[in-house]
């Protein structure tokens, strides 16, 4: 399994989907793209386009998470969590395969 999602992230995802009135076929997609100060950054967005030849679908606590196979190569062992603290609030992706991250923690170098 390339990536995991914590129970708190799944719970927040469910709340978000309800708030935006997402259709039942929508899921969270995690995608790595070129950019950011370290070379790659992740995108999290609701999607409903799924291609079993190009994507991997995972289910955590009743919520589907989809990763394209190219991004999956770099997200081995990654964990998607939801942080709700004084200094940070939101989804946080921990990517252990990253050799370097930028100061804000949203950009990676592999």
C-alpha distance (Angstrom), angle and dihedral (degrees) to the residues before:
residue distance angle dihedral
X1 . . .
X2 3.78 . .
X3 3.78 102.4 .
X4 3.79 137.6 14.0
X5 3.79 132.2 -155.6
X6 3.79 122.4 -147.4
X7 3.78 122.9 -129.3
X8 3.82 90.7 -110.6
X9 3.82 90.8 54.0
X10 3.81 91.6 48.7
X11 3.81 90.6 49.2
X12 3.81 92.3 50.2
X13 3.79 90.9 46.0
X14 3.80 90.0 54.2
X15 3.84 90.7 50.3
X16 3.81 91.2 48.1
X17 3.79 92.8 49.8
X18 3.82 90.2 51.0
X19 3.82 91.5 47.7
X20 3.80 93.5 52.8
X21 3.81 92.3 39.2
X22 3.81 92.7 -121.4
X23 3.77 115.7 -169.1
X24 3.84 116.8 -109.0
X25 3.82 91.7 -107.8
X26 3.82 93.2 59.5
X27 3.80 121.9 105.6
X28 3.79 138.1 174.5
X29 3.79 113.9 -90.8
X30 3.81 121.1 -158.2
X31 3.79 113.9 -161.0
X32 3.79 133.6 172.6
X33 3.78 115.6 -141.6
X34 3.78 134.7 179.2
X35 3.78 111.8 -95.4
X36 3.75 144.9 68.9
X37 3.77 125.7 93.2
X38 3.83 94.2 -68.4
X39 3.82 99.5 45.1
X40 3.83 105.9 -98.3
X41 3.76 133.4 48.2
X42 3.77 133.8 179.4
X43 3.76 129.7 -118.0
X44 3.80 123.6 -155.3
X45 3.79 117.3 -165.4
X46 3.77 142.9 146.0
X47 3.77 112.7 -100.8
X48 3.78 140.0 165.4
X49 3.81 100.9 -168.1
X50 3.80 107.0 104.8
X51 3.81 126.1 172.6
X52 3.80 113.4 -175.4
X53 3.82 90.6 -156.0
X54 3.82 92.8 56.2
X55 3.82 103.9 26.3
X56 3.79 140.7 56.8
X57 3.82 117.2 -144.3
X58 3.79 118.9 -155.4
X59 3.80 129.7 179.7
X60 3.78 123.7 -146.2
X61 3.81 122.5 177.9
X62 3.81 90.4 -20.6
X63 3.82 96.1 -49.4
X64 3.81 123.8 109.5
X65 3.78 121.2 -133.2
X66 3.81 120.4 -171.6
X67 3.80 127.4 -161.9
X68 3.78 125.0 -177.2
X69 3.80 112.3 -123.2
X70 3.82 93.6 -115.3
X71 3.82 92.4 55.3
X72 3.79 90.2 42.1
X73 3.81 90.2 66.4
X74 3.81 89.8 65.6
X75 3.79 97.7 37.4
X76 3.80 97.9 62.9
X77 3.80 106.6 142.6
X78 3.82 93.7 6.1
X79 3.80 120.3 147.1
X80 3.79 126.4 -152.4
X81 3.79 110.6 -151.9
X82 3.78 136.2 168.5
X83 3.79 115.2 -127.3
X84 3.80 120.8 -160.3
X85 3.77 108.9 178.9
X86 3.78 142.0 124.9
X87 3.80 94.7 -91.8
X88 3.79 101.0 33.8
X89 3.79 137.5 24.5
X90 3.76 124.9 178.6
X91 3.77 145.0 50.3
X92 3.79 115.2 -32.9
X93 3.80 124.9 -166.1
X94 3.81 115.6 -155.6
X95 3.83 109.0 -158.4
X96 3.82 111.3 -171.2
X97 3.84 93.5 -176.7
X98 3.82 90.7 64.6
X99 3.79 112.1 108.0
X100 3.80 92.2 -161.9
X101 3.81 137.2 8.1
X102 3.77 131.6 -163.6
X103 3.79 122.7 -110.6
X104 3.79 93.8 -94.6
X105 3.83 91.8 49.9
X106 3.81 97.2 -128.6
X107 3.79 98.7 99.9
X108 3.81 126.5 65.7
X109 3.78 140.8 -165.2
X110 3.81 118.0 -153.3
